């Protein structure tokens, strides 16, 4: 399940530096998560780090993916 950022985002920038896949960037209005790069931190951490640091609690489940799919995506990104 790659994550997405809702319109409740305050653009605080807290999530950007904790993403192990550099999947988060500034959009036109709010921050966005690149679905192809989001692994919910599978392969790097036990829980999604962006959700832990988000003061607005605006990072939610986007696309449903299995843990195996997320791990494969992580391995493709990091070799």
PyMOL Python script that loads the backbone (N, CA, C, O; Angstrom):
from pymol import cmd

cmd.read_pdbstr("""\
ATOM      1  N   UNK A   1       0.835  -1.168   0.000  1.00  0.00           N
ATOM      2  CA  UNK A   1       0.000   0.000   0.000  1.00  0.00           C
ATOM      3  C   UNK A   1       0.884   1.236   0.000  1.00  0.00           C
ATOM      4  O   UNK A   1       1.382   1.641   1.050  1.00  0.00           O
ATOM      5  N   UNK A   2       1.075   1.813  -1.119  1.00  0.00           N
ATOM      6  CA  UNK A   2       1.816   3.072  -1.104  1.00  0.00           C
ATOM      7  C   UNK A   2       0.933   4.125  -0.461  1.00  0.00           C
ATOM      8  O   UNK A   2      -0.294   4.043  -0.510  1.00  0.00           O
ATOM      9  N   UNK A   3       1.561   5.094   0.130  1.00  0.00           N
ATOM     10  CA  UNK A   3       0.848   6.118   0.878  1.00  0.00           C
ATOM     11  C   UNK A   3       0.560   7.338   0.018  1.00  0.00           C
ATOM     12  O   UNK A   3       1.125   7.500  -1.064  1.00  0.00           O
ATOM     13  N   UNK A   4      -0.321   8.186   0.510  1.00  0.00           N
ATOM     14  CA  UNK A   4      -0.603   9.457  -0.157  1.00  0.00           C
ATOM     15  C   UNK A   4      -0.797  10.517   0.917  1.00  0.00           C
ATOM     16  O   UNK A   4      -1.073  10.206   2.076  1.00  0.00           O
ATOM     17  N   UNK A   5      -0.650  11.754   0.519  1.00  0.00           N
ATOM     18  CA  UNK A   5      -0.811  12.884   1.423  1.00  0.00           C
ATOM     19  C   UNK A   5      -2.124  13.587   1.089  1.00  0.00           C
ATOM     20  O   UNK A   5      -2.390  13.918  -0.066  1.00  0.00           O
ATOM     21  N   UNK A   6      -2.937  13.807   2.113  1.00  0.00           N
ATOM     22  CA  UNK A   6      -4.234  14.445   1.899  1.00  0.00           C
ATOM     23  C   UNK A   6      -4.095  15.965   1.873  1.00  0.00           C
ATOM     24  O   UNK A   6      -3.021  16.509   2.130  1.00  0.00           O
ATOM     25  N   UNK A   7      -5.186  16.629   1.564  1.00  0.00           N
ATOM     26  CA  UNK A   7      -5.205  18.088   1.485  1.00  0.00           C
ATOM     27  C   UNK A   7      -5.037  18.759   2.845  1.00  0.00           C
ATOM     28  O   UNK A   7      -4.934  19.983   2.922  1.00  0.00           O
ATOM     29  N   UNK A   8      -5.011  17.968   3.919  1.00  0.00           N
ATOM     30  CA  UNK A   8      -4.785  18.527   5.249  1.00  0.00           C
ATOM     31  C   UNK A   8      -3.313  18.860   5.480  1.00  0.00           C
ATOM     32  O   UNK A   8      -2.958  19.403   6.526  1.00  0.00           O
ATOM     33  N   UNK A   9      -2.457  18.538   4.513  1.00  0.00           N
ATOM     34  CA  UNK A   9      -1.015  18.797   4.609  1.00  0.00           C
ATOM     35  C   UNK A   9      -0.762  20.287   4.848  1.00  0.00           C
ATOM     36  O   UNK A   9      -1.358  21.146   4.198  1.00  0.00           O
ATOM     37  N   UNK A  10       0.132  20.571   5.791  1.00  0.00           N
ATOM     38  CA  UNK A  10       0.496  21.959   6.099  1.00  0.00           C
ATOM     39  C   UNK A  10       1.824  22.355   5.448  1.00  0.00           C
ATOM     40  O   UNK A  10       2.332  23.452   5.684  1.00  0.00           O
ATOM     41  N   UNK A  11       2.385  21.458   4.626  1.00  0.00           N
ATOM     42  CA  UNK A  11       3.668  21.692   3.948  1.00  0.00           C
ATOM     43  C   UNK A  11       4.784  22.019   4.930  1.00  0.00           C
ATOM     44  O   UNK A  11       5.601  22.907   4.683  1.00  0.00           O
ATOM     45  N   UNK A  12       4.814  21.292   6.049  1.00  0.00           N
ATOM     46  CA  UNK A  12       5.803  21.561   7.100  1.00  0.00           C
ATOM     47  C   UNK A  12       7.180  21.009   6.758  1.00  0.00           C
ATOM     48  O   UNK A  12       8.172  21.428   7.354  1.00  0.00           O
ATOM     49  N   UNK A  13       7.262  20.075   5.811  1.00  0.00           N
ATOM     50  CA  UNK A  13       8.533  19.518   5.351  1.00  0.00           C
ATOM     51  C   UNK A  13       9.093  18.416   6.251  1.00  0.00           C
ATOM     52  O   UNK A  13      10.180  17.911   5.972  1.00  0.00           O
ATOM     53  N   UNK A  14       8.397  18.024   7.314  1.00  0.00           N
ATOM     54  CA  UNK A  14       8.904  17.020   8.256  1.00  0.00           C
ATOM     55  C   UNK A  14       9.074  15.648   7.613  1.00  0.00           C
ATOM     56  O   UNK A  14       9.974  14.900   7.993  1.00  0.00           O
ATOM     57  N   UNK A  15       8.245  15.315   6.668  1.00  0.00           N
ATOM     58  CA  UNK A  15       8.241  13.981   6.080  1.00  0.00           C
ATOM     59  C   UNK A  15       9.359  13.750   5.063  1.00  0.00           C
ATOM     60  O   UNK A  15       9.786  12.613   4.862  1.00  0.00           O
ATOM     61  N   UNK A  16       9.821  14.787   4.440  1.00  0.00           N
ATOM     62  CA  UNK A  16      10.762  14.660   3.327  1.00  0.00           C
ATOM     63  C   UNK A  16      12.052  13.971   3.746  1.00  0.00           C
ATOM     64  O   UNK A  16      12.482  13.023   3.090  1.00  0.00           O
ATOM     65  N   UNK A  17      12.662  14.419   4.801  1.00  0.00           N
ATOM     66  CA  UNK A  17      13.979  13.901   5.193  1.00  0.00           C
ATOM     67  C   UNK A  17      13.948  12.494   5.773  1.00  0.00           C
ATOM     68  O   UNK A  17      14.985  11.831   5.810  1.00  0.00           O
ATOM     69  N   UNK A  18      12.798  12.021   6.223  1.00  0.00           N
ATOM     70  CA  UNK A  18      12.740  10.680   6.822  1.00  0.00           C
ATOM     71  C   UNK A  18      12.410   9.587   5.814  1.00  0.00           C
ATOM     72  O   UNK A  18      12.453   8.406   6.159  1.00  0.00           O
ATOM     73  N   UNK A  19      12.087   9.946   4.593  1.00  0.00           N
ATOM     74  CA  UNK A  19      11.719   8.955   3.578  1.00  0.00           C
ATOM     75  C   UNK A  19      12.980   8.275   3.028  1.00  0.00           C
ATOM     76  O   UNK A  19      13.831   8.947   2.445  1.00  0.00           O
ATOM     77  N   UNK A  20      13.114   6.951   3.204  1.00  0.00           N
ATOM     78  CA  UNK A  20      14.303   6.256   2.724  1.00  0.00           C
ATOM     79  C   UNK A  20      14.361   6.109   1.206  1.00  0.00           C
ATOM     80  O   UNK A  20      15.394   5.727   0.657  1.00  0.00           O
ATOM     81  N   UNK A  21      13.264   6.407   0.534  1.00  0.00           N
ATOM     82  CA  UNK A  21      13.184   6.220  -0.915  1.00  0.00           C
ATOM     83  C   UNK A  21      13.083   7.535  -1.689  1.00  0.00           C
ATOM     84  O   UNK A  21      12.861   7.526  -2.900  1.00  0.00           O
ATOM     85  N   UNK A  22      13.239   8.634  -1.015  1.00  0.00           N
ATOM     86  CA  UNK A  22      13.061   9.965  -1.606  1.00  0.00           C
ATOM     87  C   UNK A  22      11.793  10.039  -2.457  1.00  0.00           C
ATOM     88  O   UNK A  22      11.806  10.525  -3.587  1.00  0.00           O
ATOM     89  N   UNK A  23      10.710   9.547  -1.883  1.00  0.00           N
ATOM     90  CA  UNK A  23       9.432   9.495  -2.591  1.00  0.00           C
ATOM     91  C   UNK A  23       8.576  10.737  -2.360  1.00  0.00           C
ATOM     92  O   UNK A  23       7.555  10.914  -3.025  1.00  0.00           O
ATOM     93  N   UNK A  24       8.977  11.598  -1.429  1.00  0.00           N
ATOM     94  CA  UNK A  24       8.155  12.747  -1.062  1.00  0.00           C
ATOM     95  C   UNK A  24       8.799  14.030  -1.566  1.00  0.00           C
ATOM     96  O   UNK A  24       9.997  14.253  -1.393  1.00  0.00           O
ATOM     97  N   UNK A  25       7.982  14.865  -2.191  1.00  0.00           N
ATOM     98  CA  UNK A  25       8.477  16.147  -2.687  1.00  0.00           C
ATOM     99  C   UNK A  25       7.365  17.184  -2.622  1.00  0.00           C
ATOM    100  O   UNK A  25       6.193  16.851  -2.444  1.00  0.00           O
ATOM    101  N   UNK A  26       7.750  18.435  -2.769  1.00  0.00           N
ATOM    102  CA  UNK A  26       6.773  19.519  -2.750  1.00  0.00           C
ATOM    103  C   UNK A  26       5.976  19.512  -4.045  1.00  0.00           C
ATOM    104  O   UNK A  26       6.536  19.460  -5.140  1.00  0.00           O
ATOM    105  N   UNK A  27       4.675  19.565  -3.897  1.00  0.00           N
ATOM    106  CA  UNK A  27       3.804  19.705  -5.059  1.00  0.00           C
ATOM    107  C   UNK A  27       3.463  21.178  -5.236  1.00  0.00           C
ATOM    108  O   UNK A  27       4.101  22.045  -4.639  1.00  0.00           O
ATOM    109  N   UNK A  28       2.471  21.456  -6.045  1.00  0.00           N
ATOM    110  CA  UNK A  28       2.084  22.852  -6.272  1.00  0.00           C
ATOM    111  C   UNK A  28       1.505  23.495  -5.019  1.00  0.00           C
ATOM    112  O   UNK A  28       1.758  24.667  -4.741  1.00  0.00           O
ATOM    113  N   UNK A  29       0.722  22.716  -4.259  1.00  0.00           N
ATOM    114  CA  UNK A  29       0.082  23.264  -3.070  1.00  0.00           C
ATOM    115  C   UNK A  29       0.541  22.527  -1.803  1.00  0.00           C
ATOM    116  O   UNK A  29       0.860  23.156  -0.794  1.00  0.00           O
ATOM    117  N   UNK A  30       0.571  21.201  -1.865  1.00  0.00           N
ATOM    118  CA  UNK A  30       0.962  20.371  -0.731  1.00  0.00           C
ATOM    119  C   UNK A  30       2.055  19.407  -1.169  1.00  0.00           C
ATOM    120  O   UNK A  30       2.371  19.311  -2.355  1.00  0.00           O
ATOM    121  N   UNK A  31       2.621  18.703  -0.216  1.00  0.00           N
ATOM    122  CA  UNK A  31       3.612  17.689  -0.549  1.00  0.00           C
ATOM    123  C   UNK A  31       2.919  16.488  -1.176  1.00  0.00           C
ATOM    124  O   UNK A  31       1.745  16.224  -0.916  1.00  0.00           O
ATOM    125  N   UNK A  32       3.667  15.764  -2.006  1.00  0.00           N
ATOM    126  CA  UNK A  32       3.119  14.598  -2.689  1.00  0.00           C
ATOM    127  C   UNK A  32       4.068  13.421  -2.529  1.00  0.00           C
ATOM    128  O   UNK A  32       5.271  13.595  -2.339  1.00  0.00           O
ATOM    129  N   UNK A  33       3.501  12.212  -2.609  1.00  0.00           N
ATOM    130  CA  UNK A  33       4.282  10.984  -2.535  1.00  0.00           C
ATOM    131  C   UNK A  33       4.238  10.319  -3.894  1.00  0.00           C
ATOM    132  O   UNK A  33       3.162  10.058  -4.431  1.00  0.00           O
ATOM    133  N   UNK A  34       5.406  10.045  -4.451  1.00  0.00           N
ATOM    134  CA  UNK A  34       5.505   9.353  -5.730  1.00  0.00           C
ATOM    135  C   UNK A  34       5.217   7.872  -5.504  1.00  0.00           C
ATOM    136  O   UNK A  34       6.000   7.169  -4.865  1.00  0.00           O
ATOM    137  N   UNK A  35       4.101   7.412  -6.030  1.00  0.00           N
ATOM    138  CA  UNK A  35       3.626   6.052  -5.794  1.00  0.00           C
ATOM    139  C   UNK A  35       4.658   4.995  -6.188  1.00  0.00           C
ATOM    140  O   UNK A  35       4.783   3.973  -5.513  1.00  0.00           O
ATOM    141  N   UNK A  36       5.388   5.228  -7.263  1.00  0.00           N
ATOM    142  CA  UNK A  36       6.377   4.255  -7.728  1.00  0.00           C
ATOM    143  C   UNK A  36       7.568   4.120  -6.783  1.00  0.00           C
ATOM    144  O   UNK A  36       8.315   3.145  -6.867  1.00  0.00           O
ATOM    145  N   UNK A  37       7.753   5.083  -5.887  1.00  0.00           N
ATOM    146  CA  UNK A  37       8.897   5.054  -4.971  1.00  0.00           C
ATOM    147  C   UNK A  37       8.503   4.738  -3.528  1.00  0.00           C
ATOM    148  O   UNK A  37       9.370   4.436  -2.708  1.00  0.00           O
ATOM    149  N   UNK A  38       7.215   4.803  -3.207  1.00  0.00           N
ATOM    150  CA  UNK A  38       6.768   4.568  -1.832  1.00  0.00           C
ATOM    151  C   UNK A  38       6.658   3.073  -1.551  1.00  0.00           C
ATOM    152  O   UNK A  38       5.957   2.342  -2.251  1.00  0.00           O
ATOM    153  N   UNK A  39       7.371   2.634  -0.505  1.00  0.00           N
ATOM    154  CA  UNK A  39       7.294   1.236  -0.085  1.00  0.00           C
ATOM    155  C   UNK A  39       6.749   1.125   1.336  1.00  0.00           C
ATOM    156  O   UNK A  39       6.842   0.064   1.953  1.00  0.00           O
ATOM    157  N   UNK A  40       6.185   2.208   1.856  1.00  0.00           N
ATOM    158  CA  UNK A  40       5.747   2.278   3.251  1.00  0.00           C
ATOM    159  C   UNK A  40       6.893   1.924   4.185  1.00  0.00           C
ATOM    160  O   UNK A  40       6.673   1.420   5.287  1.00  0.00           O
ATOM    161  N   UNK A  41       8.099   2.184   3.748  1.00  0.00           N
ATOM    162  CA  UNK A  41       9.339   1.928   4.477  1.00  0.00           C
ATOM    163  C   UNK A  41       9.661   0.434   4.615  1.00  0.00           C
ATOM    164  O   UNK A  41      10.596   0.076   5.331  1.00  0.00           O
ATOM    165  N   UNK A  42       8.910  -0.438   3.946  1.00  0.00           N
ATOM    166  CA  UNK A  42       9.254  -1.862   3.926  1.00  0.00           C
ATOM    167  C   UNK A  42      10.650  -1.976   3.326  1.00  0.00           C
ATOM    168  O   UNK A  42      10.951  -1.374   2.296  1.00  0.00           O
ATOM    169  N   UNK A  43      11.485  -2.751   3.982  1.00  0.00           N
ATOM    170  CA  UNK A  43      12.862  -2.913   3.543  1.00  0.00           C
ATOM    171  C   UNK A  43      13.822  -1.995   4.267  1.00  0.00           C
ATOM    172  O   UNK A  43      15.029  -2.234   4.271  1.00  0.00           O
ATOM    173  N   UNK A  44      13.290  -0.934   4.887  1.00  0.00           N
ATOM    174  CA  UNK A  44      14.151   0.029   5.578  1.00  0.00           C
ATOM    175  C   UNK A  44      13.772   0.184   7.053  1.00  0.00           C
ATOM    176  O   UNK A  44      14.652   0.259   7.911  1.00  0.00           O
ATOM    177  N   UNK A  45      12.503   0.231   7.349  1.00  0.00           N
ATOM    178  CA  UNK A  45      12.015   0.464   8.708  1.00  0.00           C
ATOM    179  C   UNK A  45      10.801  -0.425   8.976  1.00  0.00           C
ATOM    180  O   UNK A  45      10.238  -1.018   8.056  1.00  0.00           O
ATOM    181  N   UNK A  46      10.404  -0.508  10.252  1.00  0.00           N
ATOM    182  CA  UNK A  46       9.245  -1.319  10.624  1.00  0.00           C
ATOM    183  C   UNK A  46       7.911  -0.624  10.353  1.00  0.00           C
ATOM    184  O   UNK A  46       6.895  -1.284  10.135  1.00  0.00           O
ATOM    185  N   UNK A  47       7.920   0.698  10.368  1.00  0.00           N
ATOM    186  CA  UNK A  47       6.699   1.466  10.142  1.00  0.00           C
ATOM    187  C   UNK A  47       7.013   2.646   9.234  1.00  0.00           C
ATOM    188  O   UNK A  47       8.158   3.094   9.172  1.00  0.00           O
ATOM    189  N   UNK A  48       6.012   3.150   8.535  1.00  0.00           N
ATOM    190  CA  UNK A  48       6.229   4.314   7.676  1.00  0.00           C
ATOM    191  C   UNK A  48       6.701   5.517   8.492  1.00  0.00           C
ATOM    192  O   UNK A  48       5.975   6.017   9.351  1.00  0.00           O
ATOM    193  N   UNK A  49       7.892   5.965   8.222  1.00  0.00           N
ATOM    194  CA  UNK A  49       8.490   7.049   8.989  1.00  0.00           C
ATOM    195  C   UNK A  49       7.779   8.379   8.771  1.00  0.00           C
ATOM    196  O   UNK A  49       7.694   9.191   9.692  1.00  0.00           O
ATOM    197  N   UNK A  50       7.278   8.608   7.585  1.00  0.00           N
ATOM    198  CA  UNK A  50       6.577   9.867   7.313  1.00  0.00           C
ATOM    199  C   UNK A  50       5.336  10.001   8.188  1.00  0.00           C
ATOM    200  O   UNK A  50       5.025  11.092   8.666  1.00  0.00           O
ATOM    201  N   UNK A  51       4.627   8.889   8.397  1.00  0.00           N
ATOM    202  CA  UNK A  51       3.440   8.941   9.246  1.00  0.00           C
ATOM    203  C   UNK A  51       3.813   9.253  10.695  1.00  0.00           C
ATOM    204  O   UNK A  51       3.063   9.926  11.402  1.00  0.00           O
ATOM    205  N   UNK A  52       4.967   8.765  11.133  1.00  0.00           N
ATOM    206  CA  UNK A  52       5.393   9.006  12.516  1.00  0.00           C
ATOM    207  C   UNK A  52       5.687  10.473  12.787  1.00  0.00           C
ATOM    208  O   UNK A  52       5.425  10.966  13.884  1.00  0.00           O
ATOM    209  N   UNK A  53       6.229  11.173  11.797  1.00  0.00           N
ATOM    210  CA  UNK A  53       6.638  12.566  12.027  1.00  0.00           C
ATOM    211  C   UNK A  53       5.612  13.601  11.577  1.00  0.00           C
ATOM    212  O   UNK A  53       5.775  14.786  11.870  1.00  0.00           O
ATOM    213  N   UNK A  54       4.575  13.191  10.882  1.00  0.00           N
ATOM    214  CA  UNK A  54       3.602  14.142  10.340  1.00  0.00           C
ATOM    215  C   UNK A  54       2.736  14.740  11.460  1.00  0.00           C
ATOM    216  O   UNK A  54       1.962  14.020  12.091  1.00  0.00           O
ATOM    217  N   UNK A  55       2.860  16.048  11.708  1.00  0.00           N
ATOM    218  CA  UNK A  55       2.057  16.671  12.766  1.00  0.00           C
ATOM    219  C   UNK A  55       0.582  16.826  12.393  1.00  0.00           C
ATOM    220  O   UNK A  55      -0.261  17.006  13.271  1.00  0.00           O
ATOM    221  N   UNK A  56       0.267  16.757  11.112  1.00  0.00           N
ATOM    222  CA  UNK A  56      -1.114  16.931  10.668  1.00  0.00           C
ATOM    223  C   UNK A  56      -1.843  15.598  10.477  1.00  0.00           C
ATOM    224  O   UNK A  56      -3.033  15.589  10.163  1.00  0.00           O
ATOM    225  N   UNK A  57      -1.146  14.478  10.664  1.00  0.00           N
ATOM    226  CA  UNK A  57      -1.734  13.149  10.442  1.00  0.00           C
ATOM    227  C   UNK A  57      -2.442  13.070   9.090  1.00  0.00           C
ATOM    228  O   UNK A  57      -3.560  12.566   8.990  1.00  0.00           O
ATOM    229  N   UNK A  58      -1.777  13.573   8.057  1.00  0.00           N
ATOM    230  CA  UNK A  58      -2.417  13.644   6.742  1.00  0.00           C
ATOM    231  C   UNK A  58      -1.852  12.638   5.745  1.00  0.00           C
ATOM    232  O   UNK A  58      -2.138  12.730   4.551  1.00  0.00           O
ATOM    233  N   UNK A  59      -1.053  11.678   6.217  1.00  0.00           N
ATOM    234  CA  UNK A  59      -0.495  10.666   5.319  1.00  0.00           C
ATOM    235  C   UNK A  59      -1.267   9.379   5.538  1.00  0.00           C
ATOM    236  O   UNK A  59      -1.239   8.795   6.622  1.00  0.00           O
ATOM    237  N   UNK A  60      -1.952   8.949   4.497  1.00  0.00           N
ATOM    238  CA  UNK A  60      -2.877   7.820   4.587  1.00  0.00           C
ATOM    239  C   UNK A  60      -2.575   6.786   3.502  1.00  0.00           C
ATOM    240  O   UNK A  60      -1.767   7.021   2.604  1.00  0.00           O
ATOM    241  N   UNK A  61      -3.234   5.655   3.606  1.00  0.00           N
ATOM    242  CA  UNK A  61      -3.074   4.597   2.616  1.00  0.00           C
ATOM    243  C   UNK A  61      -3.615   5.065   1.274  1.00  0.00           C
ATOM    244  O   UNK A  61      -4.720   5.600   1.181  1.00  0.00           O
ATOM    245  N   UNK A  62      -2.817   4.852   0.241  1.00  0.00           N
ATOM    246  CA  UNK A  62      -3.224   5.205  -1.112  1.00  0.00           C
ATOM    247  C   UNK A  62      -3.580   3.958  -1.886  1.00  0.00           C
ATOM    248  O   UNK A  62      -4.736   3.537  -1.891  1.00  0.00           O
ATOM    249  N   UNK A  63      -2.604   3.366  -2.539  1.00  0.00           N
ATOM    250  CA  UNK A  63      -2.811   2.178  -3.357  1.00  0.00           C
ATOM    251  C   UNK A  63      -2.497   0.921  -2.551  1.00  0.00           C
ATOM    252  O   UNK A  63      -1.460   0.844  -1.892  1.00  0.00           O
ATOM    253  N   UNK A  64      -3.389  -0.058  -2.605  1.00  0.00           N
ATOM    254  CA  UNK A  64      -3.185  -1.314  -1.902  1.00  0.00           C
ATOM    255  C   UNK A  64      -2.079  -2.121  -2.574  1.00  0.00           C
ATOM    256  O   UNK A  64      -2.138  -2.391  -3.774  1.00  0.00           O
ATOM    257  N   UNK A  65      -1.068  -2.505  -1.791  1.00  0.00           N
ATOM    258  CA  UNK A  65       0.002  -3.375  -2.267  1.00  0.00           C
ATOM    259  C   UNK A  65       0.345  -4.356  -1.155  1.00  0.00           C
ATOM    260  O   UNK A  65       0.233  -4.024   0.025  1.00  0.00           O
ATOM    261  N   UNK A  66       0.761  -5.559  -1.525  1.00  0.00           N
ATOM    262  CA  UNK A  66       1.129  -6.559  -0.532  1.00  0.00           C
ATOM    263  C   UNK A  66       2.527  -6.259   0.007  1.00  0.00           C
ATOM    264  O   UNK A  66       3.294  -5.537  -0.630  1.00  0.00           O
ATOM    265  N   UNK A  67       2.862  -6.805   1.169  1.00  0.00           N
ATOM    266  CA  UNK A  67       4.227  -6.638   1.683  1.00  0.00           C
ATOM    267  C   UNK A  67       5.288  -7.132   0.691  1.00  0.00           C
ATOM    268  O   UNK A  67       6.356  -6.531   0.579  1.00  0.00           O
ATOM    269  N   UNK A  68       5.001  -8.209  -0.019  1.00  0.00           N
ATOM    270  CA  UNK A  68       5.949  -8.720  -1.021  1.00  0.00           C
ATOM    271  C   UNK A  68       6.138  -7.727  -2.166  1.00  0.00           C
ATOM    272  O   UNK A  68       7.255  -7.544  -2.647  1.00  0.00           O
ATOM    273  N   UNK A  69       5.070  -7.097  -2.597  1.00  0.00           N
ATOM    274  CA  UNK A  69       5.168  -6.091  -3.660  1.00  0.00           C
ATOM    275  C   UNK A  69       5.984  -4.887  -3.187  1.00  0.00           C
ATOM    276  O   UNK A  69       6.799  -4.347  -3.935  1.00  0.00           O
ATOM    277  N   UNK A  70       5.757  -4.476  -1.946  1.00  0.00           N
ATOM    278  CA  UNK A  70       6.493  -3.347  -1.395  1.00  0.00           C
ATOM    279  C   UNK A  70       7.975  -3.673  -1.256  1.00  0.00           C
ATOM    280  O   UNK A  70       8.827  -2.835  -1.551  1.00  0.00           O
ATOM    281  N   UNK A  71       8.286  -4.889  -0.808  1.00  0.00           N
ATOM    282  CA  UNK A  71       9.677  -5.308  -0.674  1.00  0.00           C
ATOM    283  C   UNK A  71      10.354  -5.357  -2.038  1.00  0.00           C
ATOM    284  O   UNK A  71      11.497  -4.925  -2.179  1.00  0.00           O
ATOM    285  N   UNK A  72       9.653  -5.882  -3.044  1.00  0.00           N
ATOM    286  CA  UNK A  72      10.219  -5.930  -4.402  1.00  0.00           C
ATOM    287  C   UNK A  72      10.492  -4.534  -4.929  1.00  0.00           C
ATOM    288  O   UNK A  72      11.506  -4.300  -5.586  1.00  0.00           O
ATOM    289  N   UNK A  73       9.589  -3.610  -4.643  1.00  0.00           N
ATOM    290  CA  UNK A  73       9.778  -2.217  -5.090  1.00  0.00           C
ATOM    291  C   UNK A  73      11.005  -1.618  -4.406  1.00  0.00           C
ATOM    292  O   UNK A  73      11.806  -0.932  -5.041  1.00  0.00           O
ATOM    293  N   UNK A  74      11.149  -1.888  -3.082  1.00  0.00           N
ATOM    294  CA  UNK A  74      12.302  -1.382  -2.336  1.00  0.00           C
ATOM    295  C   UNK A  74      13.606  -1.931  -2.935  1.00  0.00           C
ATOM    296  O   UNK A  74      14.563  -1.185  -3.144  1.00  0.00           O
ATOM    297  N   UNK A  75      13.631  -3.232  -3.205  1.00  0.00           N
ATOM    298  CA  UNK A  75      14.838  -3.852  -3.759  1.00  0.00           C
ATOM    299  C   UNK A  75      15.157  -3.296  -5.146  1.00  0.00           C
ATOM    300  O   UNK A  75      16.329  -3.124  -5.482  1.00  0.00           O
ATOM    301  N   UNK A  76      14.151  -3.018  -5.941  1.00  0.00           N
ATOM    302  CA  UNK A  76      14.380  -2.429  -7.259  1.00  0.00           C
ATOM    303  C   UNK A  76      14.966  -1.026  -7.140  1.00  0.00           C
ATOM    304  O   UNK A  76      15.781  -0.619  -7.968  1.00  0.00           O
ATOM    305  N   UNK A  77      14.555  -0.292  -6.117  1.00  0.00           N
ATOM    306  CA  UNK A  77      15.060   1.064  -5.924  1.00  0.00           C
ATOM    307  C   UNK A  77      16.481   1.103  -5.369  1.00  0.00           C
ATOM    308  O   UNK A  77      17.261   2.003  -5.680  1.00  0.00           O
ATOM    309  N   UNK A  78      16.800   0.106  -4.540  1.00  0.00           N
ATOM    310  CA  UNK A  78      18.065   0.135  -3.811  1.00  0.00           C
ATOM    311  C   UNK A  78      19.048  -0.966  -4.195  1.00  0.00           C
ATOM    312  O   UNK A  78      20.133  -1.070  -3.624  1.00  0.00           O
ATOM    313  N   UNK A  79      18.658  -1.780  -5.161  1.00  0.00           N
ATOM    314  CA  UNK A  79      19.566  -2.824  -5.646  1.00  0.00           C
ATOM    315  C   UNK A  79      19.742  -3.899  -4.693  1.00  0.00           C
ATOM    316  O   UNK A  79      20.478  -4.849  -4.963  1.00  0.00           O
TER     317      UNK A  79
END
""", "prot")
cmd.dss("prot")
cmd.show_as("cartoon", "prot")
cmd.util.cbc("prot")
cmd.orient("prot")
